[in-house]
């Protein structure tokens, strides 16, 4: 077997093992898939500046790129395993065992993992080793040194037509079978995962006092402006997960414990039986850069968070809510900010529908005015009233801010940067938000560093919601710079000081260049 075929044999055997492991994980728990387990660990170990760079460069494509990078690394090691197995099978098998051991250890050490978490990795190991052994045997000479594991110097070289030489056709057939098996197993894993993560319909009650329909947004008049209400399918998603959790609504519960008078546990039926409220709230990710896409407005349906906390009776020592999701992810929320009268919710609905799985089904936290990393736990199952001295969460362990109010900001949606424009009237438009200090007072536009000019505002949905805006600009020929800023209801202008998202959110003025003429 020449080196190319040996390397390819290692790759095919590994792909077959990974596909089998992925299928096993789809049947048990998608998070235990070998590739996803390694990818999740990479996320946890990646330094914050590198994470922020990846998000700024790749946006919501950062996770597929990460998974692809992990697969590239696996393929390279798999090729090495194939080359080593060409000399002695035990050498290649050792590399393969190492490949599988890493995700197995990662999967079984997850906060909520059980013994079964190692099963997909074991399946990958057995299938991969079996495939590798078969391919090595298929390449071995029939008469001399044909046993798996025979040293290379004891084998007859692959010389077509020589007595005792291996059949290249037989090896290629074996490789084709392994490749086909990998494709079938991988396809089955994707189908099973898709089936298990399909939407499970729940009987979502209406709000006790439904809000009136949202007014018509500026997107109906001006192309390019973000819709006033972002559709669920278009709403941004930024989290640490590479998969979407599978939550059994019959088994799901929310427990409130810690510094409380009485620990309480709610089922989903308990939550749905309460008087639900609707609130229009804009969420913003702390990773959102100035002018970024990780912000969106939606109508949420849920139970006021204070009502749930009152059922438990908050003690006198706690200064944070430590919320935990179904997979052990933790988020710290300052108790004082969550209970200061703002419309904090345990949300079960989004834009008139049940929560999509990728946005926290069956329930998530939604707290206006605070960046999502301290306020918007998805797939939440526990809220522990505790102190920052006693417990720290995922992001606080990584030195992000403990209090992070959303900074006022304006975003230009249209025209796009570097866009060629015609001379004459150009509509500059976008969205702005200022959830502190009286909401959006006005939005202003500046052309080529000149004076700030007031833009016209779209409908007012409330201080917790963003405002659309537009400005009619009489554009002359040439290259121009366009900037926008928001001024809050108390008259405070958006800060021009440039700051990166870490550790408490970005700031600065968005400015873009266009060419007219």
C-alpha positions in Angstrom: 0.0 0.0 0.0 1.6 3.3 -1.1 1.7 6.3 1.2 -1.2 8.1 -0.4 -3.6 5.2 -0.1 -2.4 4.5 3.4 -3.2 8.1 4.5 -6.5 8.0 2.7 -7.3 4.7 4.5 -6.7 6.4 7.8 -8.9 9.3 6.9 -11.8 7.1 5.6 -11.6 4.9 8.7 -11.7 7.9 10.9 -14.7 9.5 9.0 -16.6 6.2 9.4 -15.9 6.2 13.1 -16.8 9.9 13.5 -20.1 9.3 11.5 -21.0 6.4 13.7 -20.2 8.4 16.8 -22.4 11.2 15.5 -25.3 8.9 14.9 -24.9 7.5 18.5 -24.9 11.0 19.9 -27.9 12.0 17.9 -29.8 9.0 19.5 -28.5 9.9 23.0 -27.4 13.5 23.4 -26.1 15.6 20.5 -23.6 17.4 22.8 -21.7 14.2 23.2 -20.8 14.0 19.5 -17.0 13.7 19.4 -16.6 16.6 17.1 -19.0 18.8 19.0 -17.4 17.9 22.3 -13.9 18.9 21.1 -15.3 22.1 19.5 -17.1 23.1 22.8 -13.8 22.6 24.7 -12.0 24.7 22.2 -14.5 27.5 22.7 -14.0 27.3 26.5 -10.2 27.4 26.2 -10.0 30.1 23.6 -8.8 33.4 25.0 -11.4 36.2 25.0 -9.6 38.4 22.4 -9.5 35.5 20.0 -13.2 34.9 20.5 -14.1 38.5 19.9 -11.9 38.6 16.8 -13.7 35.4 15.4 -17.1 36.9 16.1 -16.2 40.2 14.5 -14.7 38.6 11.5 -17.1 35.7 10.9 -20.3 36.7 12.7 -22.8 33.8 13.1 -20.5 31.7 10.8 -17.9 31.3 13.6 -19.4 28.0 14.8 -19.4 26.2 11.4 -15.9 27.5 10.8 -14.8 26.1 14.2 -16.3 22.7 13.5 -14.6 22.7 10.1 -11.3 23.5 11.8 -11.7 20.7 14.2 -12.5 18.3 11.4 -9.4 19.4 9.5 -7.3 18.6 12.5 -9.0 15.3 12.9 -8.4 14.5 9.2 -4.7 15.3 9.5 -4.2 13.1 12.5 -6.3 10.4 10.8 -3.9 10.5 7.8 -1.0 10.0 10.2 -2.8 7.0 11.8 -3.1 5.5 8.3 0.5 6.0 7.5 1.6 4.5 10.8 -0.7 1.5 10.3 1.0 0.8 7.0 4.1 0.0 9.0 2.5 -1.6 12.0 -1.2 -1.6 12.8 -0.6 -1.1 16.5 1.0 2.3 15.8 -1.9 3.5 13.8 -4.4 2.1 16.3 -2.6 4.0 19.1 -3.1 7.3 17.3 -6.7 6.5 16.7 -7.3 5.7 20.3 -5.8 9.1 21.2 -8.1 10.8 18.7 -11.1 9.3 20.4 -9.9 9.6 24.0 -9.9 13.4 23.9 -13.6 13.9 23.0 -14.5 11.0 25.4 -12.9 12.7 28.3 -14.4 16.1 27.4 -17.9 14.6 27.0 -17.9 12.7 30.3 -16.6 15.7 32.3 -19.4 18.1 31.1 -21.3 19.4 34.2 -24.5 17.5 33.5 -22.9 14.4 31.8 -23.7 10.9 32.8 -21.8 7.6 32.1 -23.6 7.3 28.8 -21.8 10.5 27.6 -18.8 8.4 26.6 -20.9 6.0 24.5 -20.6 8.0 21.2 -16.8 8.1 21.5 -16.6 4.4 22.2 -18.8 3.7 19.1 -16.5 5.9 17.1 -13.5 4.0 18.4 -14.9 0.5 17.6 -16.2 1.4 14.2 -13.0 3.4 13.3 -10.6 0.7 14.4 -12.6 -2.0 12.6 -12.6 0.0 9.4 -8.9 0.7 9.7 -8.1 -3.0 10.3 -10.1 -4.1 7.3 -8.4 -1.6 5.0 -5.0 -2.6 6.2 -5.9 -6.2 5.7 -7.3 -5.5 2.3 -3.9 -3.9 1.3 -1.8 -6.7 2.8 -0.3 -9.5 0.5 -2.2 -12.7 0.6 0.8 -15.1 0.7 3.5 -13.3 2.7 3.1 -11.0 5.7 -0.6 -10.8 5.1 -1.5 -10.6 8.8 -2.6 -7.3 10.2 0.3 -5.8 12.1 3.1 -7.4 10.2 6.1 -5.1 10.0 6.6 -3.4 6.6 9.9 -5.1 6.0 8.3 -8.5 6.2 5.7 -7.7 3.5 5.8 -8.1 -0.3 5.6 -4.6 -1.8 2.6 -3.5 -3.7 3.7 -4.6 -7.2 0.7 -5.3 -9.4 0.7 -8.8 -10.9 3.4 -10.3 -8.6 2.4 -13.5 -6.9 1.3 -12.9 -3.3 1.0 -9.1 -4.0 -2.1 -7.3 -2.8 -5.0 -6.5 -5.1 -5.2 -2.8 -5.6 -8.7 -3.3 -6.9 -9.6 -5.1 -3.7 -8.3 -2.2 -1.6 -10.1 0.4 -3.7 -13.3 -1.6 -3.3 -12.8 -1.8 0.5 -12.2 2.0 0.6 -15.3 2.6 -1.4 -17.3 0.5 1.0 -15.9 2.3 4.0 -16.6 5.7 2.4 -20.1 4.6 1.6 -20.7 3.5 5.2 -19.4 6.8 6.5 -21.8 8.7 4.3 -24.8 6.5 5.3 -24.0 6.7 9.0 -23.4 10.5 8.8 -26.6 11.0 6.9 -28.5 8.9 9.4 -27.0 11.0 12.2 -28.1 14.2 10.6 -31.6 12.9 10.0 -32.0 11.6 13.6 -30.7 14.9 15.0 -33.0 16.9 12.8 -36.0 14.7 13.8 -35.2 14.9 17.5 -34.8 18.7 17.3 -38.0 19.3 15.4 -40.4 21.8 16.8 -42.6 20.2 19.6 -45.9 22.1 19.6 -47.2 23.3 22.9 -50.5 25.0 23.7 -49.2 28.5 24.2 -51.8 30.6 26.0 -52.5 34.2 25.1 -51.4 37.0 27.3 -53.8 38.0 30.0 -53.8 41.6 28.5 -52.5 41.3 24.9 -50.6 44.3 23.6 -52.0 46.0 20.4 -50.3 45.0 17.2 -47.0 46.8 16.5 -47.4 49.8 14.2 -46.2 49.7 10.6 -42.4 50.0 10.4 -40.3 52.1 8.2 -39.1 49.0 6.3 -42.4 49.3 4.4 -41.3 52.7 3.0 -37.6 52.4 2.7 -35.8 49.3 1.5 -32.8 48.3 3.6 -34.0 49.4 7.0 -34.2 46.5 9.5 -37.8 45.5 10.2 -39.3 47.0 13.3 -39.9 43.4 14.6 -37.3 40.9 13.6 -38.7 37.5 12.5 -37.7 34.5 14.7 -35.9 33.0 11.8 -33.8 36.1 11.3 -33.1 36.9 15.0 -29.5 36.8 15.9 -28.1 33.9 17.9 -24.8 34.2 19.8 -24.0 31.6 22.4 -21.3 29.1 23.4 -23.2 26.0 22.1 -22.4 24.2 18.9 -25.7 22.3 19.0 -29.3 23.0 20.0 -30.3 21.2 23.2 -33.1 18.6 23.1 -35.4 19.4 26.0 -38.2 17.1 26.9 -41.1 19.5 27.8 -42.7 16.8 30.0 -39.5 16.5 32.1 -38.4 20.2 32.0 -38.6 22.1 35.3 -37.4 25.4 36.7 -36.1 25.5 40.2 -35.5 28.6 42.3 -33.2 27.9 45.3 -30.4 29.3 47.3 -31.0 32.3 49.5 -34.8 31.9 49.5 -37.5 31.3 52.1 -38.6 28.2 50.3 -37.2 26.3 47.3 -39.8 26.1 44.6 -39.9 24.1 41.3 -42.2 24.9 38.4 -43.2 22.6 35.5 -43.9 24.1 32.1 -47.6 23.5 32.8 -47.2 25.5 36.0 -45.7 28.4 34.0 -48.3 28.3 31.3 -51.1 28.3 33.8 -50.0 31.7 35.2 -51.1 35.1 33.9 -48.7 35.7 31.0 -47.7 39.2 29.9 -46.4 40.5 26.6 -43.5 42.9 26.4 -41.7 44.5 23.4 -38.0 44.2 24.2 -34.8 44.7 22.2 -32.0 42.3 23.1 -28.3 43.1 22.4 -25.3 40.8 22.6 -22.2 42.2 24.4 -20.2 41.0 21.5 -22.0 43.4 19.2 -19.5 45.9 17.7 -20.5 49.4 16.7 -22.8 49.1 13.8 -23.0 45.3 14.3 -25.8 42.8 13.7 -26.2 41.1 17.1 -29.2 43.1 18.2 -32.9 42.6 17.5 -36.4 43.6 18.6 -39.1 41.1 19.4 -42.4 40.7 21.3 -41.9 38.3 24.2 -44.6 36.4 26.1 -43.9 35.2 29.6 -44.2 35.5 33.4 -42.7 38.5 35.2 -39.5 37.3 36.9 -40.5 39.1 40.1 -43.6 37.0 40.4 -41.5 33.8 40.3 -39.0 35.1 42.8 -41.8 36.2 45.1 -43.1 32.6 45.1 -39.7 31.5 46.6 -39.2 34.6 48.8 -35.8 36.2 48.2 -33.6 36.3 51.3 -31.4 39.2 52.5 -27.9 38.0 51.6 -28.1 37.4 47.8 -26.8 39.9 45.4 -27.0 37.8 42.2 -29.2 35.4 40.3 -27.0 32.5 39.2 -29.0 30.9 36.4 -28.2 27.5 34.9 -29.2 26.0 31.6 -29.9 22.3 30.7 -26.3 21.7 30.0 -24.8 23.4 33.0 -23.9 26.7 31.4 -24.2 29.5 34.1 -24.9 33.2 33.9 -24.8 35.8 36.7 -27.4 38.5 36.8 -27.2 41.4 39.4 -30.3 40.8 41.6 -30.8 44.6 42.1 -31.0 45.2 38.4 -33.3 42.2 37.7 -35.7 43.4 40.3 -35.6 47.2 40.0 -39.0 47.4 38.3 -37.9 46.8 34.7 -40.0 44.2 32.7 -37.8 41.2 33.4 -39.4 38.0 32.1 -39.2 34.2 32.1 -40.2 34.1 28.4 -42.0 31.1 26.7 -43.1 32.9 23.6 -41.5 35.0 20.9 -43.3 37.1 18.2 -46.6 35.2 18.7 -45.1 31.8 18.7 -43.5 29.4 21.2 -39.8 29.9 21.6 -37.7 28.4 18.8 -35.3 25.8 20.1 -32.3 27.9 19.1 -33.7 30.8 21.1 -34.2 28.9 24.4 -37.3 26.5 24.1 -39.1 25.9 26.4 -38.1 28.9 28.5 -35.5 31.6 28.8 -34.7 34.8 30.7 -35.3 38.2 29.0 -34.3 41.3 31.0 -34.4 44.6 29.1 -31.5 47.1 29.3 -28.8 44.5 30.1 -26.5 42.8 27.7 -27.5 39.2 27.1 -24.4 37.6 28.7 -25.8 38.7 32.1 -29.6 38.7 31.4 -30.8 36.2 28.8 -30.1 32.6 29.8 -31.6 30.2 27.3 -32.9 26.7 28.1 -32.9 27.8 31.8 -33.6 25.2 34.4 -32.4 26.8 37.7 -32.1 30.2 39.3 -30.0 30.2 42.4 -30.1 33.3 44.7 -26.5 33.7 45.9 -23.6 36.1 46.1 -20.8 37.0 43.8 -18.4 36.1 46.5 -19.8 32.6 46.8 -20.5 31.7 43.2 -19.1 32.8 39.8 -20.5 32.1 36.4 -19.1 31.4 32.9 -18.5 34.9 31.8 -17.4 36.4 35.2 -14.8 33.6 35.3 -13.5 35.1 32.1 -13.3 38.6 33.5 -16.3 40.1 31.8 -18.2 42.8 33.7 -20.7 41.9 36.4 -22.9 44.9 35.6 -23.3 45.7 31.9 -26.1 48.0 30.9 -26.7 48.2 27.2 -25.0 51.3 25.8 -27.0 53.6 23.6 -26.1 53.2 19.9 -27.3 53.9 16.4 -26.7 51.7 13.4 -26.8 52.7 9.7 -28.6 50.0 7.7 -28.8 51.8 4.4 -26.8 52.7 2.4 -24.2 50.1 2.8 -20.5 51.0 3.2 -18.7 51.6 -0.1 -22.0 51.5 -1.9 -22.1 53.4 -5.3 -25.0 55.9 -5.2 -26.6 58.2 -7.7 -26.5 62.0 -7.3 -29.6 63.4 -5.7 -31.8 62.4 -2.7 -30.4 59.4 -0.8 -32.3 58.0 2.2 -29.9 57.2 5.1 -31.7 55.0 7.6 -31.3 52.4 10.3 -32.2 51.6 13.9 -31.2 53.0 17.3 -31.6 52.0 20.9 -31.2 53.7 24.3 -32.8 51.6 27.0 -31.5 53.8 29.8 -32.3 57.5 30.5 -35.6 57.9 28.8 -35.2 55.8 25.6 -34.4 57.2 22.2 -34.9 61.0 22.2 -33.6 61.6 18.6 -31.2 60.3 16.1 -28.7 62.5 14.3 -26.8 62.2 11.1 -23.5 63.8 10.1 -22.1 64.1 6.6 -18.4 64.6 6.0 -17.7 65.7 9.5 -20.2 68.6 9.4 -22.9 69.5 11.9 -25.2 66.9 13.4 -28.6 67.0 11.7 -31.8 65.5 13.2 -33.2 62.5 11.5 -36.9 61.5 11.4 -37.9 58.8 13.8 -40.1 55.7 13.1 -42.9 54.5 15.5 -42.3 54.6 19.3 -42.8 51.2 20.8 -41.4 52.1 24.3 -38.0 52.7 25.9 -37.1 49.0 26.0 -37.5 48.8 22.2 -35.4 50.2 19.4 -36.5 53.0 17.0 -36.2 53.1 13.3 -35.0 56.3 11.7 -34.3 57.9 8.4 -32.6 61.1 7.0 -33.1 62.5 3.5 -29.7 63.5 2.1 -29.1 65.6 -1.0 -26.0 63.8 -2.2 -23.5 65.5 -4.4 -20.9 63.7 -6.6 -17.8 62.4 -4.9 -16.8 60.3 -1.9 -18.5 61.0 1.4 -18.5 60.0 5.0 -21.8 59.3 6.8 -22.1 58.9 10.6 -25.1 58.6 13.0 -25.6 58.8 16.7 -28.5 58.5 19.1 -29.4 61.1 21.8 -31.3 59.6 24.7 -34.5 61.0 26.2 -32.6 62.9 28.8 -30.5 64.7 26.2 -27.3 62.6 26.5 -25.6 61.9 23.2 -24.1 58.5 22.3 -20.5 58.3 23.4 -17.9 58.9 20.7 -15.2 57.1 22.7 -14.1 53.9 20.9 -14.3 50.8 23.0 -14.2 47.1 22.1 -16.9 44.7 23.3 -14.7 43.3 26.1 -15.4 43.6 29.0 -18.7 45.6 29.1 -19.8 46.3 25.5 -18.6 48.4 22.6 -19.0 52.1 22.1 -18.2 54.7 19.5 -19.8 56.3 16.5 -20.4 54.3 13.3 -19.1 56.0 10.2 -19.1 54.7 6.7 -17.8 55.8 3.3 -19.9 55.9 0.1 -19.3 57.0 -3.4 -21.8 59.2 -5.2 -21.9 59.9 -9.0 
